[in-house]
């Protein structure tokens, strides 16, 4: 399927994606990707399009957000971050670890072979 520049799909295909981490009221962390993090947070809080995991866990706070490139790169990084331990995610949030380390494969993923 070819996308013309006038379609919403084309805008998403050409957009820069961000990886974000949300802290829930119960202290749990949720990782996702979006082209517009503030709009996605609003979706999570008010729309049926939000993640089921976040329902009833508000208020939500974005504690980390970084532009990571195209959708494929963002999805790969999201997968890697979701596999990290809570301590490693907190290090990322606090700036003691860099997302670029995950992108380059310098940090070993946890929980897998």
N, C-alpha and C positions, 0 to 999 in steps of 0.2 A: 504494500500500500504506500502510495506517495503522499506526502503531506505538503499542502501549500502553506505559504507563510500566513495565510488568513485563518487557519484553523487553530483551535486551542491546543491540539496535539502537537502542532509544530512549535508552539511557544514552549511547551514542556520539553520537547526534544532538544531545543536549542538552549535551554535554561541551565544555569549553574545550580547544582544541588548543594545543600548544606546537610551536614550530619549534626544532630542535636541530641542532647540528653536532658530529660525532664526529671525533676525531683518531685515526688508525690508528697502529700501531707503525711503519709505514714512512713516517709523516709526512703521508700523504694525508688529505684532509678529505672527510667524507660528510655530506650534509644530508638531514634527514627531518622528518616531523611525527608527533606522537603525542599521545594524551590523557594517557598516563603514560610519561614519558621513561625512568625507571629500569626499568620493566617492558619497554619496547621495547628498551632496551640489552641486557637479559637475553635477550630473543628473538634479537637479533642475535648474541649470543655463544654461545647454547646450543640454539637451536631451528631447525628447518627453515623456520620463518616469517621468519627474519631475512633481510636483503638479501644476495643472492649476492655482491655486490661486497665485502662485509665478511668473507666466509669466508676464514680463513687470514691475516687482517690484524691479528689481536689481539696484545697486549691493546688494547682500545678505551677511549677516554677522552672523556666528554662535556665539551667545552670551551666550549659556548655553549648556552643554553636560555632561551627567553622565551615566555610565554603570549601567543598572538596572536588568540584568539577562536574563531570557528566553523571548521568544516572548509573551507569555501569560501575564507575569508580566509587560512587556513593554507596551503592548496594554492597560492594565488596567490603568497604570499610565498616559499614553497619554490621555486617556479619561478623567481622573480626572483633569489633567493640562489644557486641552482644555476648561473645564467648569469653570476654575478660572477666576476672573476678571483680567483686565490688571494690576491693582495695585498689586494683589497677584502674578502674573507672574513676574512682575518687582522685587518684594521682593525675589523671587526664584533666579532670575538672579543675583541680587546684593548680595546674600548670607544672606539675613535677614530672610529667610525661607529655610527649608530643604526638599528635595524631600522625604526623609525618613518619614517625617510627613504625607505626602499624602499616602505613602505605608501602614503606620500603621493605617490610618484613623483618626489621631489626628486633622487634619484640615477638617472642614466641607466644602463640595463642595458648590459652589454658583450656583444659577440659577435653582435649582431643589428642589424637595421635600425631 
